[in-house]
Amino acid sequence: YQKYGHLFTKPLVLEVKKRRKQAKGEEERKLRYLQEFFVSGYLEMVVKELSDKAETMESKEKIKVDSEEIPFRLAVVKIANEPDRKKRSKIFQARNKVIDQKINAVLKERMQKLHDTSIKLGYKNYMALFENVKNIDFLSLEKIMHSFIDKTESLYATLMDKALRERVGVRLEDAERHDISYFFRAKEYDNYFKKEKTVETLKNALANMGVRLDKQKNIAIDTEERPSKSPRAFCSGIKVPDEIKLVIMPHGGHDDYAALFHEAGHAEHFGSVNANLDMEYKRLGDSSVTETYAFLLEYLLTNENWLKHHTPIEDAKSFLDFIYLYKLFFVRRFGAKLSYEIKLHTSETLEGMDKLYETTLNRVLKFKNGKIHYLIDHDDGFYCAQYLRAWIFEEQLRAALQKKFGEEWFNSAEAGKFLTKLWADGQKYDVVELAKMIGYKGLDINPLLTSIQKQLG
């Protein structure tokens, strides 16, 4: 941010805003993408010291549990793998203590600065700013998610309670976040998802679509385990499409595979972008698009035929019921996060937001979420909305692939060519436009709802 500080100044942000108002067509689109980039960069520039302080705390803090010292970032992995509820709770509470006593104060100051800066840029609030630059109606999306949550309420509550009682020994209403982490880690499936075979399985899956990861010299995978490495997998397009890094800290199991495949979706997308595209389309645009491609590869794990080809799994029905419940949980969770963030980013004060976070997530997820994570469980720029739009469009895209290339589209080189062609456009088009391009009227959540109800109902 010091080196490129000239890109993130208030005069430049306001100039792009002014030019966008005067532009039409492709020029307006490019300027909107640029505006989001400059706005996001300017906001991050304003809070860069606070961001750095929080990140440094996360990477350097350690917690102590029963004489064992655990790096803060490794604690979430420990929690997910710890079968003893008392010990799991101890690690969870020790981690929460660091968040509460050290990190939250920094994050609160950071959030307040983001809100104040949004107003200084001429917007009513942080939400109004991002609605404008992302061209997403957050309230309309929230309404769609409210409907989805209502329609899956009974299904979710019944199945989650039954599963937690059987596998964790706790009722849904008594469960805490650490119980959910342990439950969804699902170590009973580890024999089918070997840690050492994750990358090999990915390569084989892509090869079946005619995509040769070994020959893509522009994509590098970092699987090394390091104490201060973030446990959250990510893909970094350092130079699109020439230098793409896929980063993951393996820990074994189905979620290990899912994380790698998800990030591989990003990597293949960015690594396949047409190098001659304008910068705005190579690097910027609607992030729901790249999240769609990430989900498309991740949810290969929800296909019974794919599982038979690529894993030694025997009881596919049991695993599929589990993985669809996992998906339902996440979609509901992000629907709740969207509702919370709408209030967080339109409120004149941050007071009481921790309690609002707790009550909002508790109401939708039915277990104890606690107040402490109200700022650390947050991505800037309403990114939760991008995930939700991607979940919706991914189901539509998958249905289109099945219709065009058959049920086992993932074994078709022609399907690989079709996807590569989509990937080549970067993020020039948003998910609404892409949905229309493949035969839909726009985004439609009903295929996602139907898919989940069909498997779990």
Secondary structure, DSSP 8 states (H G I E B T S, - for coil): --TTGGGS-HHHHHHHHHHHHH--HHHHHHHHHHHHHHHHHHHHHHTHHHHHHHHHHHHH-EEEETTEEEEGGGHHHHHHH---HHHHHHHHHHHHHHIIIIIHHHHHHHHHHHHHHHHHTT-SSHHHHHHHHHT--HHHHHHHHHHHHHHTHHHHHHHHHHHHHHHTS--GGG-BHHHHHHHHH-GGGGGGS-GGGHHHHHHHHHHTTT--GGG-TTEEEE----TTS-SS-EEEEEETTTEEEEE-----SHHHHHHHHHHHHHHHHHHTS-TTS-HHHHH-S-HHHHHHHHHHHHGGGG-HHHHHHHS--S-HHHHHHHHHHHHHHHHHHHHHHHHHHHHHTT-S--TTHHHHHHHHHHHHH-SB--SGGGTTS--GGGHHHHHHHHHHHHHHHHHHHHHHH-TTGGG-HHHHHHHHHHHHTTTSS-HHHHHHHTT-SS--SHHHHHHHHHHH-
